Amino acid sequence: MAEKKRKVRVRRVYEEPERGDGTRVLVDGVWPRGESKEKAALDAWQKDVAPSTELRKWYGHDPDKYAEFADRYRAELATEEGDQALRTLHARVPEGGTLTLLTATKDLSLSHAQVLVGELARLD
């Protein structure tokens, strides 16, 4: 029987949880400003899968740097530690389940979480 792919979605941590969220994992390296743990309704906070502090600060959510940021972040995820963190995140959701990656980033299209979506799909 064919394996069912996991569904991965990206949402802002500040948004109200939705029924279809499945497993909710915060993937930021720092706790989101002004958000309580109760309101966030997390299943996990996996900060080891976030970009390094140095990379995050270099990027600064500058749209002109996004392509290079994504390449550098993929390189971090390709290290032994990065790969282990990515596989841990992938394993949090059963076959056919939904994983919602939560981030405080304002522009989700320029978020590290979008890079994670692609990298997780590669593992399916």
C-alpha positions in Angstrom: 0.0 0.0 0.0 1.3 3.5 -0.9 2.3 5.8 1.9 0.0 8.7 2.5 1.9 12.1 2.3 1.8 14.4 5.2 0.1 17.8 4.6 2.3 20.7 5.7 0.9 24.2 6.1 2.3 27.4 7.4 0.5 29.9 9.7 1.3 32.8 12.0 1.5 31.8 15.6 -0.7 34.8 16.4 -3.7 33.4 14.5 -6.4 31.4 16.3 -5.9 27.6 16.0 -8.1 25.9 13.4 -9.6 22.5 13.4 -7.5 21.3 10.4 -4.2 22.4 12.0 -3.3 18.9 13.1 0.1 18.9 14.9 1.0 22.5 15.7 4.8 23.2 15.9 6.5 26.5 16.5 9.6 26.5 14.3 11.1 29.9 15.3 14.3 30.1 17.3 12.9 32.7 19.7 9.6 32.8 21.5 7.1 35.2 19.7 6.7 38.5 21.4 3.5 39.0 23.4 2.2 35.4 22.8 1.3 33.2 25.7 1.9 29.4 25.6 -1.8 28.8 26.3 -3.0 31.0 23.4 -0.4 29.5 21.0 -1.9 26.0 21.6 1.3 24.3 20.5 2.0 20.6 20.4 5.8 21.4 20.4 8.3 24.2 20.0 11.2 22.9 17.9 13.7 25.7 17.9 16.5 23.5 16.7 15.0 23.5 13.2 15.1 27.3 13.0 17.8 29.2 11.1 20.9 30.1 13.1 20.8 33.5 14.9 23.6 34.7 12.6 21.6 33.8 9.4 18.3 35.2 10.8 20.0 38.5 11.7 21.8 38.7 8.3 18.5 38.1 6.4 16.4 40.6 8.5 13.4 39.7 6.3 14.7 41.7 3.4 12.8 40.5 0.3 15.9 41.1 -1.8 17.9 38.6 0.3 15.3 35.8 0.4 16.7 33.6 -2.4 20.2 33.7 -0.8 18.7 33.2 2.7 16.8 30.1 1.5 20.0 28.7 0.0 22.0 29.3 3.2 19.2 27.9 5.3 19.0 24.8 3.2 22.8 24.4 3.7 22.2 24.6 7.5 19.5 22.0 7.3 22.0 19.8 5.3 24.4 19.6 8.2 24.2 16.6 10.6 22.4 18.7 13.3 20.1 20.3 10.7 19.1 17.0 9.1 18.4 15.5 12.5 16.2 18.4 13.5 14.3 18.2 10.2 13.8 14.5 10.5 12.5 15.0 14.1 10.0 17.5 12.8 9.0 15.2 10.0 8.5 12.3 12.5 6.1 14.3 14.6 3.3 13.7 12.2 1.9 10.3 11.1 1.4 9.3 7.5 -1.5 11.2 6.1 -1.5 13.7 9.0 -1.3 17.5 9.0 1.6 19.5 10.3 1.2 23.2 10.9 4.4 25.1 11.0 3.9 28.2 13.2 6.0 31.3 13.0 5.8 34.9 14.1 7.0 36.1 10.7 4.7 38.7 9.2 5.2 37.8 5.5 4.8 34.0 5.4 5.9 33.9 1.7 9.4 35.1 2.8 9.6 32.9 5.9 12.0 30.1 6.8 8.9 28.0 7.3 8.3 28.0 3.5 11.8 26.5 3.1 10.9 23.9 5.6 7.8 22.9 3.7 9.9 22.1 0.7 12.5 20.2 2.7 9.8 18.2 4.5 8.2 17.3 1.2 11.6 15.9 0.1 11.4 13.4 3.1 8.0 12.1 2.2 
